[in-house]
Amino acid sequence: MLKRCYLVLTDSGGIQEEAPLMGCPVLLLRETTERPEVAETGAVKIVGTTEQNICQAGSNQLLF
């Protein structure tokens, strides 16, 4: 299923590692992550949990 995704929104630790391996960018719905190395690569963006941040980051990712 991840192979067909344009974007993943998740708070899951496992998905934030798996989705980038399938070429799918991830918006992480958390304030922090126990896997900072995936965020450092740019494949995962930590966006927090506010509606405004999630919508803005999702729009930016899908439009660019």
CHARMM-style PDB file with segment names, atoms N, HN, CA, C and O in Angstrom:
ATOM      1  N   MET     1       0.817  -1.183   0.000  1.00  0.00      PROA
ATOM      2  CA  MET     1       0.000   0.000   0.000  1.00  0.00      PROA
ATOM      3  C   MET     1       0.871   1.261   0.000  1.00  0.00      PROA
ATOM      4  O   MET     1       0.517   2.251  -0.640  1.00  0.00      PROA
ATOM      5  N   LEU     2       1.980   1.236   0.695  1.00  0.00      PROA
ATOM      6  HN  LEU     2       2.267   0.432   1.215  1.00  0.00      PROA
ATOM      7  CA  LEU     2       2.846   2.414   0.758  1.00  0.00      PROA
ATOM      8  C   LEU     2       3.429   2.773  -0.602  1.00  0.00      PROA
ATOM      9  O   LEU     2       3.755   3.935  -0.843  1.00  0.00      PROA
ATOM     10  N   LYS     3       3.564   1.803  -1.488  1.00  0.00      PROA
ATOM     11  HN  LYS     3       3.299   0.858  -1.292  1.00  0.00      PROA
ATOM     12  CA  LYS     3       4.101   2.075  -2.823  1.00  0.00      PROA
ATOM     13  C   LYS     3       3.187   2.996  -3.622  1.00  0.00      PROA
ATOM     14  O   LYS     3       3.649   3.681  -4.534  1.00  0.00      PROA
ATOM     15  N   ARG     4       1.909   3.022  -3.298  1.00  0.00      PROA
ATOM     16  HN  ARG     4       1.533   2.465  -2.558  1.00  0.00      PROA
ATOM     17  CA  ARG     4       0.934   3.821  -4.039  1.00  0.00      PROA
ATOM     18  C   ARG     4       0.664   5.186  -3.412  1.00  0.00      PROA
ATOM     19  O   ARG     4      -0.073   5.990  -3.983  1.00  0.00      PROA
ATOM     20  N   CYS     5       1.235   5.451  -2.275  1.00  0.00      PROA
ATOM     21  HN  CYS     5       1.834   4.798  -1.811  1.00  0.00      PROA
ATOM     22  CA  CYS     5       0.964   6.691  -1.548  1.00  0.00      PROA
ATOM     23  C   CYS     5       1.751   7.867  -2.112  1.00  0.00      PROA
ATOM     24  O   CYS     5       2.881   7.712  -2.574  1.00  0.00      PROA
ATOM     25  N   TYR     6       1.143   9.027  -2.068  1.00  0.00      PROA
ATOM     26  HN  TYR     6       0.225   9.153  -1.692  1.00  0.00      PROA
ATOM     27  CA  TYR     6       1.833  10.273  -2.379  1.00  0.00      PROA
ATOM     28  C   TYR     6       2.396  10.900  -1.110  1.00  0.00      PROA
ATOM     29  O   TYR     6       3.379  11.641  -1.147  1.00  0.00      PROA
ATOM     30  N   LEU     7       1.755  10.590   0.008  1.00  0.00      PROA
ATOM     31  HN  LEU     7       0.957   9.988   0.037  1.00  0.00      PROA
ATOM     32  CA  LEU     7       2.113  11.198   1.280  1.00  0.00      PROA
ATOM     33  C   LEU     7       1.509  10.364   2.407  1.00  0.00      PROA
ATOM     34  O   LEU     7       0.382   9.882   2.297  1.00  0.00      PROA
ATOM     35  N   VAL     8       2.266  10.199   3.487  1.00  0.00      PROA
ATOM     36  HN  VAL     8       3.182  10.591   3.576  1.00  0.00      PROA
ATOM     37  CA  VAL     8       1.771   9.488   4.668  1.00  0.00      PROA
ATOM     38  C   VAL     8       1.732  10.456   5.838  1.00  0.00      PROA
ATOM     39  O   VAL     8       2.705  11.164   6.098  1.00  0.00      PROA
ATOM     40  N   LEU     9       0.614  10.486   6.539  1.00  0.00      PROA
ATOM     41  HN  LEU     9      -0.176   9.910   6.327  1.00  0.00      PROA
ATOM     42  CA  LEU     9       0.483  11.229   7.788  1.00  0.00      PROA
ATOM     43  C   LEU     9       0.353  10.187   8.887  1.00  0.00      PROA
ATOM     44  O   LEU     9      -0.548   9.350   8.841  1.00  0.00      PROA
ATOM     45  N   THR    10       1.240  10.227   9.874  1.00  0.00      PROA
ATOM     46  HN  THR    10       1.972  10.907   9.911  1.00  0.00      PROA
ATOM     47  CA  THR    10       1.236   9.178  10.888  1.00  0.00      PROA
ATOM     48  C   THR    10       1.823   9.673  12.197  1.00  0.00      PROA
ATOM     49  O   THR    10       2.532  10.679  12.246  1.00  0.00      PROA
ATOM     50  N   ASP    11       1.511   8.941  13.254  1.00  0.00      PROA
ATOM     51  HN  ASP    11       0.935   8.124  13.214  1.00  0.00      PROA
ATOM     52  CA  ASP    11       2.214   9.130  14.520  1.00  0.00      PROA
ATOM     53  C   ASP    11       2.936   7.837  14.892  1.00  0.00      PROA
ATOM     54  O   ASP    11       3.449   7.706  16.004  1.00  0.00      PROA
ATOM     55  N   SER    12       2.973   6.891  13.969  1.00  0.00      PROA
ATOM     56  HN  SER    12       2.556   6.998  13.066  1.00  0.00      PROA
ATOM     57  CA  SER    12       3.576   5.581  14.198  1.00  0.00      PROA
ATOM     58  C   SER    12       5.089   5.611  14.025  1.00  0.00      PROA
ATOM     59  O   SER    12       5.606   6.186  13.068  1.00  0.00      PROA
ATOM     60  N   GLY    13       5.780   4.990  14.953  1.00  0.00      PROA
ATOM     61  HN  GLY    13       5.359   4.523  15.730  1.00  0.00      PROA
ATOM     62  CA  GLY    13       7.227   4.895  14.849  1.00  0.00      PROA
ATOM     63  C   GLY    13       7.673   3.997  13.707  1.00  0.00      PROA
ATOM     64  O   GLY    13       8.648   4.301  13.021  1.00  0.00      PROA
ATOM     65  N   GLY    14       6.971   2.904  13.502  1.00  0.00      PROA
ATOM     66  HN  GLY    14       6.178   2.657  14.060  1.00  0.00      PROA
ATOM     67  CA  GLY    14       7.347   1.970  12.445  1.00  0.00      PROA
ATOM     68  C   GLY    14       7.120   2.520  11.054  1.00  0.00      PROA
ATOM     69  O   GLY    14       7.961   2.357  10.170  1.00  0.00      PROA
ATOM     70  N   ILE    15       5.984   3.173  10.855  1.00  0.00      PROA
ATOM     71  HN  ILE    15       5.301   3.306  11.572  1.00  0.00      PROA
ATOM     72  CA  ILE    15       5.660   3.716   9.537  1.00  0.00      PROA
ATOM     73  C   ILE    15       6.631   4.817   9.143  1.00  0.00      PROA
ATOM     74  O   ILE    15       6.958   4.956   7.965  1.00  0.00      PROA
ATOM     75  N   GLN    16       7.095   5.598  10.104  1.00  0.00      PROA
ATOM     76  HN  GLN    16       6.830   5.485  11.061  1.00  0.00      PROA
ATOM     77  CA  GLN    16       8.039   6.665   9.754  1.00  0.00      PROA
ATOM     78  C   GLN    16       9.365   6.110   9.254  1.00  0.00      PROA
ATOM     79  O   GLN    16      10.136   6.833   8.623  1.00  0.00      PROA
ATOM     80  N   GLU    17       9.640   4.852   9.522  1.00  0.00      PROA
ATOM     81  HN  GLU    17       9.013   4.265  10.035  1.00  0.00      PROA
ATOM     82  CA  GLU    17      10.829   4.199   8.966  1.00  0.00      PROA
ATOM     83  C   GLU    17      10.515   3.490   7.652  1.00  0.00      PROA
ATOM     84  O   GLU    17      11.329   3.509   6.728  1.00  0.00      PROA
ATOM     85  N   GLU    18       9.344   2.865   7.563  1.00  0.00      PROA
ATOM     86  HN  GLU    18       8.683   2.849   8.313  1.00  0.00      PROA
ATOM     87  CA  GLU    18       8.995   2.058   6.395  1.00  0.00      PROA
ATOM     88  C   GLU    18       8.628   2.888   5.171  1.00  0.00      PROA
ATOM     89  O   GLU    18       9.061   2.569   4.064  1.00  0.00      PROA
ATOM     90  N   ALA    19       7.849   3.934   5.343  1.00  0.00      PROA
ATOM     91  HN  ALA    19       7.497   4.193   6.242  1.00  0.00      PROA
ATOM     92  CA  ALA    19       7.372   4.709   4.200  1.00  0.00      PROA
ATOM     93  C   ALA    19       8.506   5.307   3.367  1.00  0.00      PROA
ATOM     94  O   ALA    19       8.460   5.200   2.141  1.00  0.00      PROA
ATOM     95  N   PRO    20       9.516   5.927   3.967  1.00  0.00      PROA
ATOM     96  CA  PRO    20      10.605   6.461   3.140  1.00  0.00      PROA
ATOM     97  C   PRO    20      11.338   5.385   2.336  1.00  0.00      PROA
ATOM     98  O   PRO    20      11.856   5.671   1.256  1.00  0.00      PROA
ATOM     99  N   LEU    21      11.386   4.171   2.841  1.00  0.00      PROA
ATOM    100  HN  LEU    21      10.965   3.939   3.718  1.00  0.00      PROA
ATOM    101  CA  LEU    21      12.013   3.081   2.092  1.00  0.00      PROA
ATOM    102  C   LEU    21      11.239   2.758   0.820  1.00  0.00      PROA
ATOM    103  O   LEU    21      11.797   2.219  -0.136  1.00  0.00      PROA
ATOM    104  N   MET    22       9.956   3.089   0.816  1.00  0.00      PROA
ATOM    105  HN  MET    22       9.503   3.527   1.592  1.00  0.00      PROA
ATOM    106  CA  MET    22       9.107   2.883  -0.355  1.00  0.00      PROA
ATOM    107  C   MET    22       9.025   4.139  -1.219  1.00  0.00      PROA
ATOM    108  O   MET    22       8.300   4.167  -2.214  1.00  0.00      PROA
ATOM    109  N   GLY    23       9.759   5.164  -0.844  1.00  0.00      PROA
ATOM    110  HN  GLY    23      10.348   5.142  -0.036  1.00  0.00      PROA
ATOM    111  CA  GLY    23       9.770   6.398  -1.621  1.00  0.00      PROA
ATOM    112  C   GLY    23       8.641   7.351  -1.295  1.00  0.00      PROA
ATOM    113  O   GLY    23       8.356   8.262  -2.072  1.00  0.00      PROA
ATOM    114  N   CYS    24       8.000   7.159  -0.166  1.00  0.00      PROA
ATOM    115  HN  CYS    24       8.232   6.419   0.466  1.00  0.00      PROA
ATOM    116  CA  CYS    24       6.868   7.997   0.207  1.00  0.00      PROA
ATOM    117  C   CYS    24       7.247   8.941   1.343  1.00  0.00      PROA
ATOM    118  O   CYS    24       7.711   8.491   2.390  1.00  0.00      PROA
ATOM    119  N   PRO    25       7.054  10.249   1.148  1.00  0.00      PROA
ATOM    120  CA  PRO    25       7.354  11.194   2.219  1.00  0.00      PROA
ATOM    121  C   PRO    25       6.364  11.059   3.374  1.00  0.00      PROA
ATOM    122  O   PRO    25       5.230  10.617   3.194  1.00  0.00      PROA
ATOM    123  N   VAL    26       6.819  11.449   4.560  1.00  0.00      PROA
ATOM    124  HN  VAL    26       7.741  11.808   4.706  1.00  0.00      PROA
ATOM    125  CA  VAL    26       6.021  11.281   5.777  1.00  0.00      PROA
ATOM    126  C   VAL    26       5.901  12.599   6.522  1.00  0.00      PROA
ATOM    127  O   VAL    26       6.885  13.313   6.713  1.00  0.00      PROA
ATOM    128  N   LEU    27       4.681  12.912   6.940  1.00  0.00      PROA
ATOM    129  HN  LEU    27       3.881  12.333   6.785  1.00  0.00      PROA
ATOM    130  CA  LEU    27       4.448  13.988   7.898  1.00  0.00      PROA
ATOM    131  C   LEU    27       4.173  13.307   9.229  1.00  0.00      PROA
ATOM    132  O   LEU    27       3.215  12.548   9.369  1.00  0.00      PROA
ATOM    133  N   LEU    28       5.016  13.588  10.186  1.00  0.00      PROA
ATOM    134  HN  LEU    28       5.795  14.205  10.072  1.00  0.00      PROA
ATOM    135  CA  LEU    28       4.913  12.943  11.491  1.00  0.00      PROA
ATOM    136  C   LEU    28       4.083  13.808  12.429  1.00  0.00      PROA
ATOM    137  O   LEU    28       4.452  14.943  12.730  1.00  0.00      PROA
ATOM    138  N   LEU    29       2.969  13.268  12.884  1.00  0.00      PROA
ATOM    139  HN  LEU    29       2.669  12.346  12.639  1.00  0.00      PROA
ATOM    140  CA  LEU    29       2.030  13.998  13.725  1.00  0.00      PROA
ATOM    141  C   LEU    29       2.413  13.834  15.194  1.00  0.00      PROA
ATOM    142  O   LEU    29       1.679  13.252  15.992  1.00  0.00      PROA
ATOM    143  N   ARG    30       3.561  14.357  15.510  1.00  0.00      PROA
ATOM    144  HN  ARG    30       4.157  14.830  14.862  1.00  0.00      PROA
ATOM    145  CA  ARG    30       4.116  14.347  16.865  1.00  0.00      PROA
ATOM    146  C   ARG    30       4.948  15.611  17.035  1.00  0.00      PROA
ATOM    147  O   ARG    30       5.246  16.316  16.071  1.00  0.00      PROA
ATOM    148  N   GLU    31       5.311  15.875  18.275  1.00  0.00      PROA
ATOM    149  HN  GLU    31       5.068  15.302  19.058  1.00  0.00      PROA
ATOM    150  CA  GLU    31       6.200  17.002  18.569  1.00  0.00      PROA
ATOM    151  C   GLU    31       7.666  16.570  18.557  1.00  0.00      PROA
ATOM    152  O   GLU    31       8.554  17.388  18.317  1.00  0.00      PROA
ATOM    153  N   THR    32       7.918  15.298  18.815  1.00  0.00      PROA
ATOM    154  HN  THR    32       7.197  14.633  19.010  1.00  0.00      PROA
ATOM    155  CA  THR    32       9.274  14.743  18.821  1.00  0.00      PROA
ATOM    156  C   THR    32       9.227  13.326  18.257  1.00  0.00      PROA
ATOM    157  O   THR    32       8.152  12.761  18.052  1.00  0.00      PROA
ATOM    158  N   THR    33      10.393  12.769  18.011  1.00  0.00      PROA
ATOM    159  HN  THR    33      11.266  13.227  18.177  1.00  0.00      PROA
ATOM    160  CA  THR    33      10.474  11.385  17.555  1.00  0.00      PROA
ATOM    161  C   THR    33      11.636  10.682  18.241  1.00  0.00      PROA
ATOM    162  O   THR    33      12.658  11.293  18.553  1.00  0.00      PROA
ATOM    163  N   GLU    34      11.456   9.399  18.467  1.00  0.00      PROA
ATOM    164  HN  GLU    34      10.625   8.903  18.214  1.00  0.00      PROA
ATOM    165  CA  GLU    34      12.548   8.610  19.022  1.00  0.00      PROA
ATOM    166  C   GLU    34      13.485   8.133  17.916  1.00  0.00      PROA
ATOM    167  O   GLU    34      14.458   7.424  18.172  1.00  0.00      PROA
ATOM    168  N   ARG    35      13.175   8.535  16.674  1.00  0.00      PROA
ATOM    169  HN  ARG    35      12.384   9.111  16.466  1.00  0.00      PROA
ATOM    170  CA  ARG    35      14.003   8.183  15.518  1.00  0.00      PROA
ATOM    171  C   ARG    35      14.443   9.457  14.786  1.00  0.00      PROA
ATOM    172  O   ARG    35      14.026   9.690  13.651  1.00  0.00      PROA
ATOM    173  N   PRO    36      15.267  10.269  15.416  1.00  0.00      PROA
ATOM    174  CA  PRO    36      15.654  11.549  14.802  1.00  0.00      PROA
ATOM    175  C   PRO    36      16.423  11.389  13.498  1.00  0.00      PROA
ATOM    176  O   PRO    36      16.448  12.308  12.679  1.00  0.00      PROA
ATOM    177  N   GLU    37      17.042  10.247  13.298  1.00  0.00      PROA
ATOM    178  HN  GLU    37      17.022   9.500  13.963  1.00  0.00      PROA
ATOM    179  CA  GLU    37      17.811  10.054  12.070  1.00  0.00      PROA
ATOM    180  C   GLU    37      16.941  10.095  10.818  1.00  0.00      PROA
ATOM    181  O   GLU    37      17.406  10.532   9.765  1.00  0.00      PROA
ATOM    182  N   VAL    38      15.678   9.647  10.911  1.00  0.00      PROA
ATOM    183  HN  VAL    38      15.300   9.292  11.766  1.00  0.00      PROA
ATOM    184  CA  VAL    38      14.816   9.705   9.731  1.00  0.00      PROA
ATOM    185  C   VAL    38      14.383  11.132   9.438  1.00  0.00      PROA
ATOM    186  O   VAL    38      14.221  11.502   8.275  1.00  0.00      PROA
ATOM    187  N   ALA    39      14.196  11.931  10.464  1.00  0.00      PROA
ATOM    188  HN  ALA    39      14.327  11.631  11.409  1.00  0.00      PROA
ATOM    189  CA  ALA    39      13.850  13.341  10.256  1.00  0.00      PROA
ATOM    190  C   ALA    39      15.037  14.105   9.675  1.00  0.00      PROA
ATOM    191  O   ALA    39      14.857  15.019   8.871  1.00  0.00      PROA
ATOM    192  N   GLU    40      16.236  13.736  10.079  1.00  0.00      PROA
ATOM    193  HN  GLU    40      16.382  12.993  10.733  1.00  0.00      PROA
ATOM    194  CA  GLU    40      17.437  14.411   9.582  1.00  0.00      PROA
ATOM    195  C   GLU    40      17.664  14.171   8.097  1.00  0.00      PROA
ATOM    196  O   GLU    40      18.303  14.990   7.436  1.00  0.00      PROA
ATOM    197  N   THR    41      17.157  13.072   7.559  1.00  0.00      PROA
ATOM    198  HN  THR    41      16.638  12.407   8.096  1.00  0.00      PROA
ATOM    199  CA  THR    41      17.320  12.787   6.132  1.00  0.00      PROA
ATOM    200  C   THR    41      16.393  13.632   5.271  1.00  0.00      PROA
ATOM    201  O   THR    41      16.622  13.779   4.071  1.00  0.00      PROA
ATOM    202  N   GLY    42      15.341  14.194   5.879  1.00  0.00      PROA
ATOM    203  HN  GLY    42      15.154  14.075   6.854  1.00  0.00      PROA
ATOM    204  CA  GLY    42      14.371  14.975   5.124  1.00  0.00      PROA
ATOM    205  C   GLY    42      13.190  14.160   4.631  1.00  0.00      PROA
ATOM    206  O   GLY    42      12.228  14.728   4.114  1.00  0.00      PROA
ATOM    207  N   ALA    43      13.239  12.851   4.778  1.00  0.00      PROA
ATOM    208  HN  ALA    43      14.021  12.391   5.198  1.00  0.00      PROA
ATOM    209  CA  ALA    43      12.146  11.996   4.328  1.00  0.00      PROA
ATOM    210  C   ALA    43      10.947  12.072   5.265  1.00  0.00      PROA
ATOM    211  O   ALA    43       9.821  11.766   4.873  1.00  0.00      PROA
ATOM    212  N   VAL    44      11.196  12.481   6.503  1.00  0.00      PROA
ATOM    213  HN  VAL    44      12.110  12.729   6.822  1.00  0.00      PROA
ATOM    214  CA  VAL    44      10.147  12.624   7.508  1.00  0.00      PROA
ATOM    215  C   VAL    44      10.191  14.046   8.036  1.00  0.00      PROA
ATOM    216  O   VAL    44      11.244  14.547   8.431  1.00  0.00      PROA
ATOM    217  N   LYS    45       9.023  14.690   8.036  1.00  0.00      PROA
ATOM    218  HN  LYS    45       8.168  14.283   7.715  1.00  0.00      PROA
ATOM    219  CA  LYS    45       8.938  16.044   8.578  1.00  0.00      PROA
ATOM    220  C   LYS    45       8.051  16.007   9.817  1.00  0.00      PROA
ATOM    221  O   LYS    45       6.899  15.576   9.751  1.00  0.00      PROA
ATOM    222  N   ILE    46       8.588  16.457  10.937  1.00  0.00      PROA
ATOM    223  HN  ILE    46       9.523  16.807  10.990  1.00  0.00      PROA
ATOM    224  CA  ILE    46       7.819  16.517  12.180  1.00  0.00      PROA
ATOM    225  C   ILE    46       6.960  17.778  12.133  1.00  0.00      PROA
ATOM    226  O   ILE    46       7.487  18.891  12.118  1.00  0.00      PROA
ATOM    227  N   VAL    47       5.634  17.605  12.109  1.00  0.00      PROA
ATOM    228  HN  VAL    47       5.206  16.701  12.121  1.00  0.00      PROA
ATOM    229  CA  VAL    47       4.738  18.751  11.950  1.00  0.00      PROA
ATOM    230  C   VAL    47       3.904  19.058  13.192  1.00  0.00      PROA
ATOM    231  O   VAL    47       3.208  20.072  13.229  1.00  0.00      PROA
ATOM    232  N   GLY    48       3.965  18.208  14.194  1.00  0.00      PROA
ATOM    233  HN  GLY    48       4.530  17.384  14.164  1.00  0.00      PROA
ATOM    234  CA  GLY    48       3.174  18.456  15.392  1.00  0.00      PROA
ATOM    235  C   GLY    48       1.756  17.947  15.244  1.00  0.00      PROA
ATOM    236  O   GLY    48       1.465  17.102  14.397  1.00  0.00      PROA
ATOM    237  N   THR    49       0.877  18.478  16.084  1.00  0.00      PROA
ATOM    238  HN  THR    49       1.113  19.165  16.772  1.00  0.00      PROA
ATOM    239  CA  THR    49      -0.488  17.951  16.130  1.00  0.00      PROA
ATOM    240  C   THR    49      -1.568  18.996  15.905  1.00  0.00      PROA
ATOM    241  O   THR    49      -2.755  18.683  15.995  1.00  0.00      PROA
ATOM    242  N   THR    50      -1.182  20.224  15.617  1.00  0.00      PROA
ATOM    243  HN  THR    50      -0.218  20.479  15.544  1.00  0.00      PROA
ATOM    244  CA  THR    50      -2.217  21.232  15.386  1.00  0.00      PROA
ATOM    245  C   THR    50      -2.754  21.122  13.963  1.00  0.00      PROA
ATOM    246  O   THR    50      -2.020  20.815  13.024  1.00  0.00      PROA
ATOM    247  N   GLU    51      -4.029  21.376  13.832  1.00  0.00      PROA
ATOM    248  HN  GLU    51      -4.625  21.626  14.596  1.00  0.00      PROA
ATOM    249  CA  GLU    51      -4.676  21.299  12.524  1.00  0.00      PROA
ATOM    250  C   GLU    51      -3.994  22.217  11.510  1.00  0.00      PROA
ATOM    251  O   GLU    51      -3.787  21.834  10.359  1.00  0.00      PROA
ATOM    252  N   GLN    52      -3.654  23.410  11.938  1.00  0.00      PROA
ATOM    253  HN  GLN    52      -3.822  23.722  12.873  1.00  0.00      PROA
ATOM    254  CA  GLN    52      -3.025  24.371  11.033  1.00  0.00      PROA
ATOM    255  C   GLN    52      -1.686  23.843  10.503  1.00  0.00      PROA
ATOM    256  O   GLN    52      -1.431  23.904   9.300  1.00  0.00      PROA
ATOM    257  N   ASN    53      -0.845  23.335  11.381  1.00  0.00      PROA
ATOM    258  HN  ASN    53      -1.053  23.286  12.358  1.00  0.00      PROA
ATOM    259  CA  ASN    53       0.460  22.807  10.955  1.00  0.00      PROA
ATOM    260  C   ASN    53       0.311  21.611  10.021  1.00  0.00      PROA
ATOM    261  O   ASN    53       1.024  21.501   9.024  1.00  0.00      PROA
ATOM    262  N   ILE    54      -0.608  20.728  10.345  1.00  0.00      PROA
ATOM    263  HN  ILE    54      -1.187  20.818  11.155  1.00  0.00      PROA
ATOM    264  CA  ILE    54      -0.814  19.530   9.530  1.00  0.00      PROA
ATOM    265  C   ILE    54      -1.313  19.911   8.138  1.00  0.00      PROA
ATOM    266  O   ILE    54      -0.796  19.414   7.137  1.00  0.00      PROA
ATOM    267  N   CYS    55      -2.303  20.780   8.071  1.00  0.00      PROA
ATOM    268  HN  CYS    55      -2.722  21.183   8.884  1.00  0.00      PROA
ATOM    269  CA  CYS    55      -2.851  21.197   6.776  1.00  0.00      PROA
ATOM    270  C   CYS    55      -1.820  21.940   5.937  1.00  0.00      PROA
ATOM    271  O   CYS    55      -1.708  21.704   4.734  1.00  0.00      PROA
ATOM    272  N   GLN    56      -1.074  22.831   6.563  1.00  0.00      PROA
ATOM    273  HN  GLN    56      -1.165  23.023   7.540  1.00  0.00      PROA
ATOM    274  CA  GLN    56      -0.055  23.594   5.841  1.00  0.00      PROA
ATOM    275  C   GLN    56       1.037  22.676   5.298  1.00  0.00      PROA
ATOM    276  O   GLN    56       1.414  22.781   4.131  1.00  0.00      PROA
ATOM    277  N   ALA    57       1.537  21.788   6.131  1.00  0.00      PROA
ATOM    278  HN  ALA    57       1.230  21.703   7.079  1.00  0.00      PROA
ATOM    279  CA  ALA    57       2.597  20.874   5.703  1.00  0.00      PROA
ATOM    280  C   ALA    57       2.097  19.921   4.615  1.00  0.00      PROA
ATOM    281  O   ALA    57       2.821  19.626   3.664  1.00  0.00      PROA
ATOM    282  N   GLY    58       0.875  19.450   4.756  1.00  0.00      PROA
ATOM    283  HN  GLY    58       0.287  19.690   5.529  1.00  0.00      PROA
ATOM    284  CA  GLY    58       0.303  18.565   3.739  1.00  0.00      PROA
ATOM    285  C   GLY    58       0.141  19.267   2.411  1.00  0.00      PROA
ATOM    286  O   GLY    58       0.473  18.708   1.365  1.00  0.00      PROA
ATOM    287  N   SER    59      -0.364  20.480   2.442  1.00  0.00      PROA
ATOM    288  HN  SER    59      -0.633  20.934   3.291  1.00  0.00      PROA
ATOM    289  CA  SER    59      -0.511  21.263   1.212  1.00  0.00      PROA
ATOM    290  C   SER    59       0.835  21.520   0.562  1.00  0.00      PROA
ATOM    291  O   SER    59       0.985  21.361  -0.650  1.00  0.00      PROA
ATOM    292  N   ASN    60       1.805  21.914   1.355  1.00  0.00      PROA
ATOM    293  HN  ASN    60       1.683  22.044   2.339  1.00  0.00      PROA
ATOM    294  CA  ASN    60       3.145  22.174   0.819  1.00  0.00      PROA
ATOM    295  C   ASN    60       3.734  20.928   0.175  1.00  0.00      PROA
ATOM    296  O   ASN    60       4.315  21.006  -0.908  1.00  0.00      PROA
ATOM    297  N   GLN    61       3.595  19.807   0.816  1.00  0.00      PROA
ATOM    298  HN  GLN    61       3.124  19.744   1.695  1.00  0.00      PROA
ATOM    299  CA  GLN    61       4.179  18.569   0.298  1.00  0.00      PROA
ATOM    300  C   GLN    61       3.508  18.133  -0.994  1.00  0.00      PROA
ATOM    301  O   GLN    61       4.185  17.688  -1.921  1.00  0.00      PROA
ATOM    302  N   LEU    62       2.193  18.255  -1.069  1.00  0.00      PROA
ATOM    303  HN  LEU    62       1.643  18.617  -0.316  1.00  0.00      PROA
ATOM    304  CA  LEU    62       1.473  17.792  -2.251  1.00  0.00      PROA
ATOM    305  C   LEU    62       1.604  18.745  -3.431  1.00  0.00      PROA
ATOM    306  O   LEU    62       1.524  18.318  -4.583  1.00  0.00      PROA
ATOM    307  N   LEU    63       1.803  20.016  -3.158  1.00  0.00      PROA
ATOM    308  HN  LEU    63       1.868  20.362  -2.222  1.00  0.00      PROA
ATOM    309  CA  LEU    63       1.903  20.995  -4.240  1.00  0.00      PROA
ATOM    310  C   LEU    63       3.310  21.137  -4.787  1.00  0.00      PROA
ATOM    311  O   LEU    63       3.486  21.622  -5.905  1.00  0.00      PROA
ATOM    312  N   PHE    64       4.310  20.730  -4.031  1.00  0.00      PROA
ATOM    313  HN  PHE    64       4.166  20.336  -3.123  1.00  0.00      PROA
ATOM    314  CA  PHE    64       5.691  20.943  -4.484  1.00  0.00      PROA
ATOM    315  C   PHE    64       6.385  19.669  -4.692  1.00  0.00      PROA
ATOM    316  OT1 PHE    64       7.556  19.659  -5.073  1.00  0.00      PROA
TER     317      PHE     64
END
